[in-house]
Amino acid sequence: MKNLYCRLFSHDFIVKNEITQFVKEYKCLRCGMQLTTSDKGELIPLTERRKEINKVLKTLYNKRRKLKQKVY
Ligand SMILES: [Zn+2]
């Protein structure tokens, strides 16, 4: 079984995609399970819908960061 190790021990997550300072996408190196940070700061499964939300979030975040750089 592919993710037996993950079930016995724990997942081996790496940060796959940094959305904002607080929201990130994680992937388990062993079983490929993907997680992301929810609005409440909890780790939740990365669904297709979540991916879309994160994409928008990242665009907004980057825009805001650029605006800030212009102001200061
Ligand atoms: Zn895993």
N, CA, C, O and the ligand as a Tripos MOL2 file, in Angstrom:
@<TRIPOS>MOLECULE
protein
  289   287    73     0     0
PROTEIN
NO_CHARGES

@<TRIPOS>ATOM
      1 N           0.8470   -1.2040    0.0000 N.3       1 MET1
      2 CA          0.0000    0.0000    0.0000 C.3       1 MET1
      3 C           0.8790    1.2490    0.0000 C.2       1 MET1
      4 O           1.8410    1.3470    0.7620 O.2       1 MET1
      5 N           0.5390    2.1840   -0.8510 N.am      2 LYS2
      6 CA          1.3760    3.3480   -1.0940 C.3       2 LYS2
      7 C           1.5310    4.2550    0.1310 C.2       2 LYS2
      8 O           2.6280    4.7180    0.4450 O.2       2 LYS2
      9 N           0.4230    4.4940    0.8030 N.am      3 ASN3
     10 CA          0.5090    5.4660    1.8990 C.3       3 ASN3
     11 C           0.4240    4.8160    3.2730 C.2       3 ASN3
     12 O          -0.0350    5.4230    4.2400 O.2       3 ASN3
     13 N           0.8750    3.5760    3.3370 N.am      4 LEU4
     14 CA          0.8790    2.8890    4.6290 C.3       4 LEU4
     15 C           1.7970    3.6130    5.6080 C.2       4 LEU4
     16 O           1.4710    3.7780    6.7840 O.2       4 LEU4
     17 N           2.9410    4.0360    5.1050 N.am      5 TYR5
     18 CA          3.8990    4.7440    5.9440 C.3       5 TYR5
     19 C           3.2540    6.0050    6.5220 C.2       5 TYR5
     20 O           3.4180    6.3140    7.7020 O.2       5 TYR5
     21 N           2.5170    6.7260    5.6710 N.am      6 CYS6
     22 CA          1.8690    7.9580    6.1070 C.3       6 CYS6
     23 C           0.8280    7.6640    7.1780 C.2       6 CYS6
     24 O           0.6220    8.4560    8.0970 O.2       6 CYS6
     25 N           0.1690    6.5020    7.0440 N.am      7 ARG7
     26 CA         -0.8580    6.1790    8.0170 C.3       7 ARG7
     27 C          -0.2430    5.7440    9.3460 C.2       7 ARG7
     28 O          -0.7870    6.0140   10.4170 O.2       7 ARG7
     29 N           0.8920    5.0710    9.2560 N.am      8 LEU8
     30 CA          1.5500    4.6000   10.4710 C.3       8 LEU8
     31 C           2.2800    5.7340   11.1820 C.2       8 LEU8
     32 O           2.2350    5.8450   12.4080 O.2       8 LEU8
     33 N           2.9440    6.5620   10.4090 N.am      9 PHE9
     34 CA          3.7050    7.6630   11.0000 C.3       9 PHE9
     35 C           2.9780    8.9610   10.6840 C.2       9 PHE9
     36 O           1.8690    9.1830   11.1700 O.2       9 PHE9
     37 N           3.5820    9.8060    9.8890 N.am     10 SER10
     38 CA          2.8490   11.0080    9.5000 C.3      10 SER10
     39 C           3.2860   11.4090    8.1050 C.2      10 SER10
     40 O           4.3010   10.9340    7.5950 O.2      10 SER10
     41 N           2.5090   12.2870    7.4990 N.am     11 HIS11
     42 CA          2.8510   12.7430    6.1600 C.3      11 HIS11
     43 C           4.1340   13.5720    6.1930 C.2      11 HIS11
     44 O           4.4860   14.1640    7.2140 O.2      11 HIS11
     45 N           4.8100   13.5970    5.0720 N.am     12 ASP12
     46 CA          6.0550   14.3380    4.9480 C.3      12 ASP12
     47 C           5.7990   15.5210    4.0050 C.2      12 ASP12
     48 O           6.1030   15.4630    2.8140 O.2      12 ASP12
     49 N           5.2380   16.5850    4.5660 N.am     13 PHE13
     50 CA          4.7850   17.6870    3.7290 C.3      13 PHE13
     51 C           5.9040   18.6690    3.3740 C.2      13 PHE13
     52 O           6.7660   18.9840    4.1950 O.2      13 PHE13
     53 N           5.8630   19.1380    2.1360 N.am     14 ILE14
     54 CA          6.7270   20.2400    1.7120 C.3      14 ILE14
     55 C           5.8170   21.3530    1.2170 C.2      14 ILE14
     56 O           4.6880   21.0890    0.8030 O.2      14 ILE14
     57 N           6.2860   22.5820    1.2520 N.am     15 VAL15
     58 CA          5.5100   23.7040    0.7140 C.3      15 VAL15
     59 C           5.6460   23.6760   -0.8030 C.2      15 VAL15
     60 O           6.7420   23.7880   -1.3520 O.2      15 VAL15
     61 N           4.5050   23.5230   -1.4590 N.am     16 LYS16
     62 CA          4.5140   23.3940   -2.9050 C.3      16 LYS16
     63 C           4.3190   24.7520   -3.5700 C.2      16 LYS16
     64 O           4.9040   25.0430   -4.6130 O.2      16 LYS16
     65 N           3.4910   25.5650   -2.9490 N.am     17 ASN17
     66 CA          3.1210   26.8390   -3.5450 C.3      17 ASN17
     67 C           2.8230   27.8390   -2.4370 C.2      17 ASN17
     68 O           2.0140   27.5670   -1.5500 O.2      17 ASN17
     69 N           3.4720   28.9900   -2.4890 N.am     18 GLU18
     70 CA          3.2080   29.9890   -1.4720 C.3      18 GLU18
     71 C           2.2050   30.9830   -2.0200 C.2      18 GLU18
     72 O           2.4930   31.7060   -2.9740 O.2      18 GLU18
     73 N           1.0210   31.0200   -1.4140 N.am     19 ILE19
     74 CA         -0.0530   31.8920   -1.9080 C.3      19 ILE19
     75 C           0.0900   33.2830   -1.3100 C.2      19 ILE19
     76 O           0.2520   34.2630   -2.0370 O.2      19 ILE19
     77 N           0.0300   33.3680    0.0030 N.am     20 THR20
     78 CA          0.2750   34.6180    0.7010 C.3      20 THR20
     79 C           1.2230   34.3280    1.8560 C.2      20 THR20
     80 O           1.7770   33.2350    1.9740 O.2      20 THR20
     81 N           1.3940   35.3310    2.6980 N.am     21 GLN21
     82 CA          2.2570   35.1600    3.8660 C.3      21 GLN21
     83 C           1.7410   34.0250    4.7600 C.2      21 GLN21
     84 O           2.5150   33.3350    5.4240 O.2      21 GLN21
     85 N           0.4190   33.8510    4.7600 N.am     22 PHE22
     86 CA         -0.1780   32.8870    5.6850 C.3      22 PHE22
     87 C          -0.7340   31.6420    5.0020 C.2      22 PHE22
     88 O          -0.8140   30.5760    5.6120 O.2      22 PHE22
     89 N          -1.1130   31.7790    3.7520 N.am     23 VAL23
     90 CA         -1.7320   30.6570    3.0470 C.3      23 VAL23
     91 C          -0.7200   29.9810    2.1310 C.2      23 VAL23
     92 O          -0.0980   30.6240    1.2850 O.2      23 VAL23
     93 N          -0.5670   28.6850    2.3140 N.am     24 LYS24
     94 CA          0.3660   27.9300    1.4790 C.3      24 LYS24
     95 C          -0.2690   26.6250    1.0280 C.2      24 LYS24
     96 O          -1.2310   26.1470    1.6290 O.2      24 LYS24
     97 N           0.2780   26.0590   -0.0300 N.am     25 GLU25
     98 CA         -0.1670   24.7420   -0.4780 C.3      25 GLU25
     99 C           0.9300   23.7350   -0.1600 C.2      25 GLU25
    100 O           2.1030   23.9650   -0.4560 O.2      25 GLU25
    101 N           0.5430   22.6260    0.4400 N.am     26 TYR26
    102 CA          1.5100   21.6070    0.8460 C.3      26 TYR26
    103 C           1.2820   20.3160    0.0650 C.2      26 TYR26
    104 O           0.1650   20.0190   -0.3600 O.2      26 TYR26
    105 N           2.3450   19.5670   -0.1120 N.am     27 LYS27
    106 CA          2.2230   18.2650   -0.7420 C.3      27 LYS27
    107 C           3.0670   17.2610    0.0260 C.2      27 LYS27
    108 O           4.2000   17.5510    0.4090 O.2      27 LYS27
    109 N           2.5030   16.0710    0.2480 N.am     28 CYS28
    110 CA          3.2430   15.0070    0.9190 C.3      28 CYS28
    111 C           4.1710   14.3300   -0.0810 C.2      28 CYS28
    112 O           3.7460   13.9010   -1.1540 O.2      28 CYS28
    113 N           5.4440   14.2420    0.2890 N.am     29 LEU29
    114 CA          6.4420   13.6570   -0.6070 C.3      29 LEU29
    115 C           6.1920   12.1800   -0.8480 C.2      29 LEU29
    116 O           6.5840   11.6460   -1.8860 O.2      29 LEU29
    117 N           5.5440   11.5130    0.1000 N.am     30 ARG30
    118 CA          5.3820   10.0690   -0.0140 C.3      30 ARG30
    119 C           4.1170    9.6450   -0.7510 C.2      30 ARG30
    120 O           4.1770    8.8330   -1.6740 O.2      30 ARG30
    121 N           2.9630   10.1970   -0.3420 N.am     31 CYS31
    122 CA          1.7210    9.7150   -0.9510 C.3      31 CYS31
    123 C           1.1090   10.7270   -1.9170 C.2      31 CYS31
    124 O           0.1550   10.4060   -2.6270 O.2      31 CYS31
    125 N           1.6540   11.9600   -1.9510 N.am     32 GLY32
    126 CA          1.1610   12.9430   -2.8920 C.3      32 GLY32
    127 C          -0.0800   13.6830   -2.4330 C.2      32 GLY32
    128 O          -0.6660   14.4460   -3.2000 O.2      32 GLY32
    129 N          -0.4910   13.4670   -1.1800 N.am     33 MET33
    130 CA         -1.6520   14.1580   -0.6370 C.3      33 MET33
    131 C          -1.3810   15.6590   -0.5620 C.2      33 MET33
    132 O          -0.2980   16.0850   -0.1620 O.2      33 MET33
    133 N          -2.3790   16.4550   -0.9500 N.am     34 GLN34
    134 CA         -2.1840   17.8960   -0.9590 C.3      34 GLN34
    135 C          -3.0990   18.5930    0.0340 C.2      34 GLN34
    136 O          -4.2760   18.2590    0.1660 O.2      34 GLN34
    137 N          -2.5260   19.5720    0.7300 N.am     35 LEU35
    138 CA         -3.2850   20.3400    1.7110 C.3      35 LEU35
    139 C          -3.0760   21.8240    1.4600 C.2      35 LEU35
    140 O          -2.1180   22.2310    0.8020 O.2      35 LEU35
    141 N          -3.9940   22.6280    1.9970 N.am     36 THR36
    142 CA         -3.8120   24.0660    1.9420 C.3      36 THR36
    143 C          -4.3310   24.6760    3.2350 C.2      36 THR36
    144 O          -4.9770   23.9970    4.0330 O.2      36 THR36
    145 N          -4.0480   25.9570    3.4410 N.am     37 THR37
    146 CA         -4.5050   26.6310    4.6480 C.3      37 THR37
    147 C          -5.8840   27.2330    4.3920 C.2      37 THR37
    148 O          -6.0920   27.8940    3.3750 O.2      37 THR37
    149 N          -6.8210   27.0090    5.3050 N.am     38 SER38
    150 CA         -8.1640   27.5670    5.1510 C.3      38 SER38
    151 C          -8.2060   28.9880    5.6890 C.2      38 SER38
    152 O          -7.2140   29.4840    6.2230 O.2      38 SER38
    153 N          -9.3580   29.6430    5.5490 N.am     39 ASP39
    154 CA         -9.5230   31.0110    6.0380 C.3      39 ASP39
    155 C          -9.3210   31.0660    7.5480 C.2      39 ASP39
    156 O          -8.9340   32.0960    8.1010 O.2      39 ASP39
    157 N          -9.5870   29.9460    8.2000 N.am     40 LYS40
    158 CA         -9.4610   29.9130    9.6580 C.3      40 LYS40
    159 C          -8.0770   29.4620   10.1050 C.2      40 LYS40
    160 O          -7.8120   29.3290   11.3000 O.2      40 LYS40
    161 N          -7.2040   29.2300    9.1450 N.am     41 GLY41
    162 CA         -5.8380   28.8510    9.4810 C.3      41 GLY41
    163 C          -5.6640   27.3620    9.7170 C.2      41 GLY41
    164 O          -4.6150   26.9240   10.1890 O.2      41 GLY41
    165 N          -6.6990   26.5740    9.3870 N.am     42 GLU42
    166 CA         -6.5750   25.1200    9.5440 C.3      42 GLU42
    167 C          -6.0700   24.5070    8.2420 C.2      42 GLU42
    168 O          -6.1950   25.1020    7.1720 O.2      42 GLU42
    169 N          -5.5030   23.3210    8.3490 N.am     43 LEU43
    170 CA         -5.0900   22.6100    7.1440 C.3      43 LEU43
    171 C          -6.2600   21.7930    6.6200 C.2      43 LEU43
    172 O          -6.8460   20.9940    7.3510 O.2      43 LEU43
    173 N          -6.5950   21.9960    5.3570 N.am     44 ILE44
    174 CA         -7.7140   21.2870    4.7300 C.3      44 ILE44
    175 C          -7.2420   20.6990    3.4020 C.2      44 ILE44
    176 O          -6.2590   21.1680    2.8280 O.2      44 ILE44
    177 N          -7.9370   19.6780    2.9190 N.am     45 PRO45
    178 CA         -7.5470   19.0760    1.6390 C.3      45 PRO45
    179 C          -7.6220   20.0930    0.4980 C.2      45 PRO45
    180 O          -8.5440   20.9070    0.4320 O.2      45 PRO45
    181 N          -6.6430   20.0300   -0.3860 N.am     46 LEU46
    182 CA         -6.6030   20.9380   -1.5330 C.3      46 LEU46
    183 C          -7.4800   20.3820   -2.6470 C.2      46 LEU46
    184 O          -7.0740   19.4850   -3.3860 O.2      46 LEU46
    185 N          -8.6840   20.9230   -2.7580 N.am     47 THR47
    186 CA         -9.6020   20.4890   -3.8020 C.3      47 THR47
    187 C          -9.4500   21.3920   -5.0250 C.2      47 THR47
    188 O          -8.7520   22.4050   -4.9670 O.2      47 THR47
    189 N         -10.0880   21.0330   -6.1110 N.am     48 GLU48
    190 CA        -10.0340   21.8490   -7.3250 C.3      48 GLU48
    191 C         -10.5690   23.2520   -7.0450 C.2      48 GLU48
    192 O         -10.0310   24.2460   -7.5320 O.2      48 GLU48
    193 N         -11.6500   23.3100   -6.2400 N.am     49 ARG49
    194 CA        -12.2690   24.5800   -5.8880 C.3      49 ARG49
    195 C         -11.2990   25.4380   -5.0810 C.2      49 ARG49
    196 O         -11.1930   26.6460   -5.2930 O.2      49 ARG49
    197 N         -10.6000   24.7960   -4.1590 N.am     50 ARG50
    198 CA         -9.6250   25.5030   -3.3270 C.3      50 ARG50
    199 C          -8.4830   26.0440   -4.1650 C.2      50 ARG50
    200 O          -7.9840   27.1450   -3.9280 O.2      50 ARG50
    201 N          -8.0730   25.2480   -5.1570 N.am     51 LYS51
    202 CA         -6.9950   25.6690   -6.0420 C.3      51 LYS51
    203 C          -7.3690   26.9550   -6.7490 C.2      51 LYS51
    204 O          -6.5510   27.8650   -6.8840 O.2      51 LYS51
    205 N          -8.6350   27.0240   -7.2070 N.am     52 GLU52
    206 CA         -9.1220   28.2120   -7.8990 C.3      52 GLU52
    207 C          -9.0990   29.4160   -6.9570 C.2      52 GLU52
    208 O          -8.6620   30.5050   -7.3290 O.2      52 GLU52
    209 N          -9.5780   29.1980   -5.7340 N.am     53 ILE53
    210 CA         -9.6120   30.2690   -4.7240 C.3      53 ILE53
    211 C          -8.1970   30.7760   -4.4580 C.2      53 ILE53
    212 O          -7.9600   31.9830   -4.3990 O.2      53 ILE53
    213 N          -7.2690   29.8480   -4.3010 N.am     54 ASN54
    214 CA         -5.8810   30.2150   -4.0180 C.3      54 ASN54
    215 C          -5.2600   31.0070   -5.1640 C.2      54 ASN54
    216 O          -4.4740   31.9290   -4.9440 O.2      54 ASN54
    217 N          -5.6260   30.6300   -6.3960 N.am     55 LYS55
    218 CA         -5.0870   31.3090   -7.5630 C.3      55 LYS55
    219 C          -5.4970   32.7840   -7.5460 C.2      55 LYS55
    220 O          -4.6810   33.6750   -7.7820 O.2      55 LYS55
    221 N          -6.7830   33.0180   -7.2620 N.am     56 VAL56
    222 CA         -7.3090   34.3790   -7.1910 C.3      56 VAL56
    223 C          -6.6390   35.1350   -6.0480 C.2      56 VAL56
    224 O          -6.2390   36.2910   -6.1850 O.2      56 VAL56
    225 N          -6.5340   34.4500   -4.9270 N.am     57 LEU57
    226 CA         -5.9270   35.0300   -3.7250 C.3      57 LEU57
    227 C          -4.4940   35.4760   -4.0050 C.2      57 LEU57
    228 O          -4.0750   36.5570   -3.5920 O.2      57 LEU57
    229 N          -3.7670   34.6450   -4.7000 N.am     58 LYS58
    230 CA         -2.3690   34.9350   -4.9940 C.3      58 LYS58
    231 C          -2.2460   36.1530   -5.9150 C.2      58 LYS58
    232 O          -1.3760   37.0050   -5.7290 O.2      58 LYS58
    233 N          -3.1280   36.2150   -6.9010 N.am     59 THR59
    234 CA         -3.1240   37.3530   -7.8220 C.3      59 THR59
    235 C          -3.3880   38.6440   -7.0650 C.2      59 THR59
    236 O          -2.6920   39.6410   -7.2570 O.2      59 THR59
    237 N          -4.4130   38.6190   -6.1940 N.am     60 LEU60
    238 CA         -4.7640   39.7940   -5.4050 C.3      60 LEU60
    239 C          -3.6110   40.1880   -4.4940 C.2      60 LEU60
    240 O          -3.2810   41.3660   -4.3600 O.2      60 LEU60
    241 N          -3.0080   39.1870   -3.8730 N.am     61 TYR61
    242 CA         -1.9260   39.4190   -2.9250 C.3      61 TYR61
    243 C          -0.7380   40.0840   -3.6140 C.2      61 TYR61
    244 O          -0.1620   41.0410   -3.0950 O.2      61 TYR61
    245 N          -0.3800   39.5680   -4.7830 N.am     62 ASN62
    246 CA          0.7420   40.1310   -5.5230 C.3      62 ASN62
    247 C           0.4590   41.5470   -5.9870 C.2      62 ASN62
    248 O           1.3420   42.4040   -5.9610 O.2      62 ASN62
    249 N          -0.7890   41.7970   -6.4160 N.am     63 LYS63
    250 CA         -1.1820   43.1380   -6.8620 C.3      63 LYS63
    251 C          -1.0420   44.1300   -5.7200 C.2      63 LYS63
    252 O          -0.4920   45.2210   -5.8740 O.2      63 LYS63
    253 N          -1.5630   43.7130   -4.5600 N.am     64 ARG64
    254 CA         -1.5410   44.5940   -3.4010 C.3      64 ARG64
    255 C          -0.1010   44.9100   -2.9980 C.2      64 ARG64
    256 O           0.2210   46.0290   -2.6000 O.2      64 ARG64
    257 N           0.7620   43.8830   -3.1120 N.am     65 ARG65
    258 CA          2.1550   44.0650   -2.7370 C.3      65 ARG65
    259 C           2.8410   45.0600   -3.6700 C.2      65 ARG65
    260 O           3.6620   45.8720   -3.2430 O.2      65 ARG65
    261 N           2.4860   44.9800   -4.9510 N.am     66 LYS66
    262 CA          3.0720   45.9020   -5.9300 C.3      66 LYS66
    263 C           2.6020   47.3260   -5.6670 C.2      66 LYS66
    264 O           3.3860   48.2700   -5.7570 O.2      66 LYS66
    265 N           1.3190   47.4790   -5.3410 N.am     67 LEU67
    266 CA          0.7720   48.7890   -5.0380 C.3      67 LEU67
    267 C           1.5060   49.4220   -3.8680 C.2      67 LEU67
    268 O           1.8510   50.6040   -3.8900 O.2      67 LEU67
    269 N           1.7340   48.6060   -2.8480 N.am     68 LYS68
    270 CA          2.4270   49.0830   -1.6550 C.3      68 LYS68
    271 C           3.8120   49.5950   -1.9990 C.2      68 LYS68
    272 O           4.2530   50.6200   -1.4790 O.2      68 LYS68
    273 N           4.4920   48.8810   -2.8720 N.am     69 GLN69
    274 CA          5.8500   49.2630   -3.2560 C.3      69 GLN69
    275 C           5.8580   50.6150   -3.9610 C.2      69 GLN69
    276 O           6.8080   51.3880   -3.8360 O.2      69 GLN69
    277 N           4.7830   50.8900   -4.7080 N.am     70 LYS70
    278 CA          4.7010   52.1580   -5.4370 C.3      70 LYS70
    279 C           4.5050   53.3230   -4.4610 C.2      70 LYS70
    280 O           5.0680   54.4040   -4.6320 O.2      70 LYS70
    281 N           3.6870   53.0670   -3.4290 N.am     71 VAL71
    282 CA          3.3450   54.1210   -2.4730 C.3      71 VAL71
    283 C           4.5660   54.5400   -1.6650 C.2      71 VAL71
    284 O           4.8080   55.7250   -1.4390 O.2      71 VAL71
    285 N           5.3250   53.5450   -1.2380 N.am     72 TYR72
    286 CA          6.4560   53.8890   -0.3570 C.3      72 TYR72
    287 C           7.7340   54.1370   -1.1310 C.2      72 TYR72
    288 O           8.7690   54.4350   -0.5350 O.2      72 TYR72
    289 ZN          1.4980   11.1920    2.9140 Zn       73 ZN73
@<TRIPOS>BOND
     1     1     2 1
     2     2     3 1
     3     3     4 2
     4     3     5 am
     5     5     6 1
     6     6     7 1
     7     7     8 2
     8     7     9 am
     9     9    10 1
    10    10    11 1
    11    11    12 2
    12    11    13 am
    13    13    14 1
    14    14    15 1
    15    15    16 2
    16    15    17 am
    17    17    18 1
    18    18    19 1
    19    19    20 2
    20    19    21 am
    21    21    22 1
    22    22    23 1
    23    23    24 2
    24    23    25 am
    25    25    26 1
    26    26    27 1
    27    27    28 2
    28    27    29 am
    29    29    30 1
    30    30    31 1
    31    31    32 2
    32    31    33 am
    33    33    34 1
    34    34    35 1
    35    35    36 2
    36    35    37 am
    37    37    38 1
    38    38    39 1
    39    39    40 2
    40    39    41 am
    41    41    42 1
    42    42    43 1
    43    43    44 2
    44    43    45 am
    45    45    46 1
    46    46    47 1
    47    47    48 2
    48    47    49 am
    49    49    50 1
    50    50    51 1
    51    51    52 2
    52    51    53 am
    53    53    54 1
    54    54    55 1
    55    55    56 2
    56    55    57 am
    57    57    58 1
    58    58    59 1
    59    59    60 2
    60    59    61 am
    61    61    62 1
    62    62    63 1
    63    63    64 2
    64    63    65 am
    65    65    66 1
    66    66    67 1
    67    67    68 2
    68    67    69 am
    69    69    70 1
    70    70    71 1
    71    71    72 2
    72    71    73 am
    73    73    74 1
    74    74    75 1
    75    75    76 2
    76    75    77 am
    77    77    78 1
    78    78    79 1
    79    79    80 2
    80    79    81 am
    81    81    82 1
    82    82    83 1
    83    83    84 2
    84    83    85 am
    85    85    86 1
    86    86    87 1
    87    87    88 2
    88    87    89 am
    89    89    90 1
    90    90    91 1
    91    91    92 2
    92    91    93 am
    93    93    94 1
    94    94    95 1
    95    95    96 2
    96    95    97 am
    97    97    98 1
    98    98    99 1
    99    99   100 2
   100    99   101 am
   101   101   102 1
   102   102   103 1
   103   103   104 2
   104   103   105 am
   105   105   106 1
   106   106   107 1
   107   107   108 2
   108   107   109 am
   109   109   110 1
   110   110   111 1
   111   111   112 2
   112   111   113 am
   113   113   114 1
   114   114   115 1
   115   115   116 2
   116   115   117 am
   117   117   118 1
   118   118   119 1
   119   119   120 2
   120   119   121 am
   121   121   122 1
   122   122   123 1
   123   123   124 2
   124   123   125 am
   125   125   126 1
   126   126   127 1
   127   127   128 2
   128   127   129 am
   129   129   130 1
   130   130   131 1
   131   131   132 2
   132   131   133 am
   133   133   134 1
   134   134   135 1
   135   135   136 2
   136   135   137 am
   137   137   138 1
   138   138   139 1
   139   139   140 2
   140   139   141 am
   141   141   142 1
   142   142   143 1
   143   143   144 2
   144   143   145 am
   145   145   146 1
   146   146   147 1
   147   147   148 2
   148   147   149 am
   149   149   150 1
   150   150   151 1
   151   151   152 2
   152   151   153 am
   153   153   154 1
   154   154   155 1
   155   155   156 2
   156   155   157 am
   157   157   158 1
   158   158   159 1
   159   159   160 2
   160   159   161 am
   161   161   162 1
   162   162   163 1
   163   163   164 2
   164   163   165 am
   165   165   166 1
   166   166   167 1
   167   167   168 2
   168   167   169 am
   169   169   170 1
   170   170   171 1
   171   171   172 2
   172   171   173 am
   173   173   174 1
   174   174   175 1
   175   175   176 2
   176   175   177 am
   177   177   178 1
   178   178   179 1
   179   179   180 2
   180   179   181 am
   181   181   182 1
   182   182   183 1
   183   183   184 2
   184   183   185 am
   185   185   186 1
   186   186   187 1
   187   187   188 2
   188   187   189 am
   189   189   190 1
   190   190   191 1
   191   191   192 2
   192   191   193 am
   193   193   194 1
   194   194   195 1
   195   195   196 2
   196   195   197 am
   197   197   198 1
   198   198   199 1
   199   199   200 2
   200   199   201 am
   201   201   202 1
   202   202   203 1
   203   203   204 2
   204   203   205 am
   205   205   206 1
   206   206   207 1
   207   207   208 2
   208   207   209 am
   209   209   210 1
   210   210   211 1
   211   211   212 2
   212   211   213 am
   213   213   214 1
   214   214   215 1
   215   215   216 2
   216   215   217 am
   217   217   218 1
   218   218   219 1
   219   219   220 2
   220   219   221 am
   221   221   222 1
   222   222   223 1
   223   223   224 2
   224   223   225 am
   225   225   226 1
   226   226   227 1
   227   227   228 2
   228   227   229 am
   229   229   230 1
   230   230   231 1
   231   231   232 2
   232   231   233 am
   233   233   234 1
   234   234   235 1
   235   235   236 2
   236   235   237 am
   237   237   238 1
   238   238   239 1
   239   239   240 2
   240   239   241 am
   241   241   242 1
   242   242   243 1
   243   243   244 2
   244   243   245 am
   245   245   246 1
   246   246   247 1
   247   247   248 2
   248   247   249 am
   249   249   250 1
   250   250   251 1
   251   251   252 2
   252   251   253 am
   253   253   254 1
   254   254   255 1
   255   255   256 2
   256   255   257 am
   257   257   258 1
   258   258   259 1
   259   259   260 2
   260   259   261 am
   261   261   262 1
   262   262   263 1
   263   263   264 2
   264   263   265 am
   265   265   266 1
   266   266   267 1
   267   267   268 2
   268   267   269 am
   269   269   270 1
   270   270   271 1
   271   271   272 2
   272   271   273 am
   273   273   274 1
   274   274   275 1
   275   275   276 2
   276   275   277 am
   277   277   278 1
   278   278   279 1
   279   279   280 2
   280   279   281 am
   281   281   282 1
   282   282   283 1
   283   283   284 2
   284   283   285 am
   285   285   286 1
   286   286   287 1
   287   287   288 2
@<TRIPOS>SUBSTRUCTURE
     1 MET1         2 RESIDUE 1 A MET
     2 LYS2         6 RESIDUE 1 A LYS
     3 ASN3        10 RESIDUE 1 A ASN
     4 LEU4        14 RESIDUE 1 A LEU
     5 TYR5        18 RESIDUE 1 A TYR
     6 CYS6        22 RESIDUE 1 A CYS
     7 ARG7        26 RESIDUE 1 A ARG
     8 LEU8        30 RESIDUE 1 A LEU
     9 PHE9        34 RESIDUE 1 A PHE
    10 SER10       38 RESIDUE 1 A SER
    11 HIS11       42 RESIDUE 1 A HIS
    12 ASP12       46 RESIDUE 1 A ASP
    13 PHE13       50 RESIDUE 1 A PHE
    14 ILE14       54 RESIDUE 1 A ILE
    15 VAL15       58 RESIDUE 1 A VAL
    16 LYS16       62 RESIDUE 1 A LYS
    17 ASN17       66 RESIDUE 1 A ASN
    18 GLU18       70 RESIDUE 1 A GLU
    19 ILE19       74 RESIDUE 1 A ILE
    20 THR20       78 RESIDUE 1 A THR
    21 GLN21       82 RESIDUE 1 A GLN
    22 PHE22       86 RESIDUE 1 A PHE
    23 VAL23       90 RESIDUE 1 A VAL
    24 LYS24       94 RESIDUE 1 A LYS
    25 GLU25       98 RESIDUE 1 A GLU
    26 TYR26      102 RESIDUE 1 A TYR
    27 LYS27      106 RESIDUE 1 A LYS
    28 CYS28      110 RESIDUE 1 A CYS
    29 LEU29      114 RESIDUE 1 A LEU
    30 ARG30      118 RESIDUE 1 A ARG
    31 CYS31      122 RESIDUE 1 A CYS
    32 GLY32      126 RESIDUE 1 A GLY
    33 MET33      130 RESIDUE 1 A MET
    34 GLN34      134 RESIDUE 1 A GLN
    35 LEU35      138 RESIDUE 1 A LEU
    36 THR36      142 RESIDUE 1 A THR
    37 THR37      146 RESIDUE 1 A THR
    38 SER38      150 RESIDUE 1 A SER
    39 ASP39      154 RESIDUE 1 A ASP
    40 LYS40      158 RESIDUE 1 A LYS
    41 GLY41      162 RESIDUE 1 A GLY
    42 GLU42      166 RESIDUE 1 A GLU
    43 LEU43      170 RESIDUE 1 A LEU
    44 ILE44      174 RESIDUE 1 A ILE
    45 PRO45      178 RESIDUE 1 A PRO
    46 LEU46      182 RESIDUE 1 A LEU
    47 THR47      186 RESIDUE 1 A THR
    48 GLU48      190 RESIDUE 1 A GLU
    49 ARG49      194 RESIDUE 1 A ARG
    50 ARG50      198 RESIDUE 1 A ARG
    51 LYS51      202 RESIDUE 1 A LYS
    52 GLU52      206 RESIDUE 1 A GLU
    53 ILE53      210 RESIDUE 1 A ILE
    54 ASN54      214 RESIDUE 1 A ASN
    55 LYS55      218 RESIDUE 1 A LYS
    56 VAL56      222 RESIDUE 1 A VAL
    57 LEU57      226 RESIDUE 1 A LEU
    58 LYS58      230 RESIDUE 1 A LYS
    59 THR59      234 RESIDUE 1 A THR
    60 LEU60      238 RESIDUE 1 A LEU
    61 TYR61      242 RESIDUE 1 A TYR
    62 ASN62      246 RESIDUE 1 A ASN
    63 LYS63      250 RESIDUE 1 A LYS
    64 ARG64      254 RESIDUE 1 A ARG
    65 ARG65      258 RESIDUE 1 A ARG
    66 LYS66      262 RESIDUE 1 A LYS
    67 LEU67      266 RESIDUE 1 A LEU
    68 LYS68      270 RESIDUE 1 A LYS
    69 GLN69      274 RESIDUE 1 A GLN
    70 LYS70      278 RESIDUE 1 A LYS
    71 VAL71      282 RESIDUE 1 A VAL
    72 TYR72      286 RESIDUE 1 A TYR
    73 ZN73       289 GROUP 0 **** ****
